[in-house]
Amino acid sequence: MNSRRIIFAGLLMLLASRAAIAGVLPEDRADILYHLYDGGGVQIDGPSILVRKQVGKSVSFAANYYVDMVSSASIDVITTASPYSEERKQYSLSMDYLRGNTTMSAGYTNSTESDFDANTYNFSVSQDMFGDLTTLTLSYAYGDDVVGRSDDESFSRDNTRQHYGIGLTQIVTRNLIASMNLEVITDEGFLNNPYRSVRYVDSDSPIGYSYEPELYPHTRTTNAVGFRARYYLPWRAALQGEYRWFGDTWDIVSNTAAVTYVHPMDQWTFTGKYRFHDQTGAHFFSDLFSRSEATNFRGRDKELSPLTSHTLRFAASYEFLSEGWKFVDKGSVTLSIDYLMVDYKEFRDLTSSAPVGLEPLYSLDANIFQLFFSFWY
C-alpha cells in the first residue's frame, strides 16, 4: 500500500503540478497517460487524465483523475499472506490565481481504495522578485487519512499529515537556473501497515521463528533539503544536476543525487537520467528480533531497511500537429522507461532454505513504463 505511493510520487508530481514560477499561469493543456510498474512480484498499472483550463487572464483550473490497479505477490506478501489485487482511484482539483507578480494556488486531492481513504488540501504562494530573476514559493498541505483492513470492517485508524515547504528559484546567468527547496513533514496517528508483521526467534516453531504485528511510533517528523541546477548548452541541449538530503525522527537519513541530459533534435526530444539513492535504516527496524515484543516499536518493512538503489531512465518525446488542428494548437507523445535496482542491506529473502538469520539479502529489479499524450489548446 505505502510502497505504491512512493513509487509513483514522482509520476503524480509530473502530471498534477508545475514548476514554482510565479507571474505565469499554466498553459491550457490535456494529458492522457498510461503507466506500468513491474518488479519484485508487484504489478501496478492504470490510466491518468489531467486537464488544465485558463478562465480569463488571472485564473486557471486543473482536474486530474488517476487509477492504480495492483496485483501483489511481493516478498512481503508471499512470506506472510496470500497474493492480492486491489484498485486505487484518485481525484484532484486545483486552482491558480495570478495577480501581478504573485501566483496563489490551492488544491484538493482524494484517494480511495478498499482499506485506505486519504484527503489532502494544499495551498501555496509564489512571488517574482528582482526583475523576475528570483521566485520565492511558500507552501502548506494538510492530509487527513483513514486506514482500514479489508478483512475487518470494524478496524479504523486515523493519520494526519502537515507539509511545510519553501522554495527559491534563481536565474543565475543566461544559461543557468538554480533552485533550492526546504520541506518539513509531520505525521501523527497510525503510521504502519495493518497487514505487515515482524518475525522473531522462536525455538518452539518448526521453522525457527514466528510472526507478530508491526508496531510503529505514532509520530514522525521529516526534514529535507534539495538543490537543483539546469545549464543550457549552446546546441540547445540541457544538463541538470540535483541533490537531496533527507532525515527523520526514525533515524532514517538518505542522500539522493541525479544527473539528467536533455537533447532536442528537430521535433524529437531525448532524455537520459541516472539517479542514486542511499539510506540508513529506522531505529526500530530488524529483519529478525531476538524474541516476541523485544522492543517498544518493531518494523520489518523493507523500505525501512538500509538500502541503496540505482535508477536509469530513457525517454523520447515527439511533437506533432505543430500547425494546429481545429481547436488543438499542438500535441506531443512521450515514452519513458525506468530501470530500478534496489539492494537491501538488512532485509533478507525468506524464500530461500538457508538457516534462520543467514538467508541471503533481498534485492529488487523493476521496470517502469510511462506513455502519455499531451495536447495544448
LINSUL-V782388 format. One record per backbone hydrogen bond with DSSP energy under -1.0 kcal/mol. CO is the residue of the C=O (numbers start at 1). NH is the residue of the N-H. If there is no record, write none. Layout:
BEGIN
co:nh
CO:NH
CO:NH
END
This chain:
BEGIN
co:nh
2:6
3:7
4:8
6:9
8:12
9:13
10:14
11:15
12:16
13:17
19:21
28:377
29:52
30:375
31:50
32:373
33:48
34:371
35:46
36:369
37:44
38:367
39:42
41:73
42:39
43:71
44:37
45:69
46:35
47:67
48:33
49:65
50:31
51:63
53:61
55:59
58:98
59:55
60:96
61:53
62:94
63:51
64:92
65:49
66:90
68:88
69:45
70:86
71:43
72:84
74:78
77:81
84:72
86:70
88:68
89:112
90:66
91:110
92:64
93:108
94:62
95:106
96:60
97:104
99:102
101:128
102:99
103:126
104:97
105:124
106:95
107:122
108:93
109:120
110:91
111:118
112:89
115:148
116:113
117:146
118:111
119:144
120:109
121:142
122:107
123:140
124:105
125:138
126:103
127:136
129:134
133:171
134:129
135:169
136:127
137:167
138:125
139:165
140:123
141:163
142:121
143:161
144:119
145:159
146:117
147:157
149:152
152:155
157:147
158:190
159:145
160:188
161:143
162:186
163:141
164:184
165:139
166:182
167:137
168:180
169:135
170:178
175:232
176:172
176:173
177:230
178:170
179:228
180:168
181:226
182:166
183:224
184:164
185:222
186:162
187:220
188:160
196:214
198:212
199:289
200:210
202:205
205:208
208:202
210:200
212:198
215:298
218:189
220:187
221:249
222:185
223:247
224:183
225:245
226:181
227:243
228:179
229:241
230:177
231:239
233:236
237:233
238:262
239:231
240:260
241:229
242:258
243:227
244:256
245:225
246:254
247:223
248:251
250:283
252:248
253:280
254:246
255:278
256:244
257:276
258:242
259:274
260:240
261:272
262:238
263:270
265:268
267:319
268:265
269:317
270:263
271:315
272:261
273:313
274:259
275:311
276:257
277:309
278:255
279:307
282:285
284:299
289:201
298:215
299:286
301:304
302:305
304:282
306:345
307:279
308:343
309:277
310:341
311:275
312:339
313:273
314:337
315:271
316:335
317:269
318:333
320:331
321:324
325:328
328:325
330:376
331:320
332:374
333:318
334:372
335:316
336:370
337:314
338:368
339:312
340:366
341:310
342:364
343:308
347:362
349:352
355:358
360:349
362:344
364:342
366:340
367:38
368:338
369:36
370:336
371:34
372:334
373:32
374:332
375:30
376:329
376:330
END
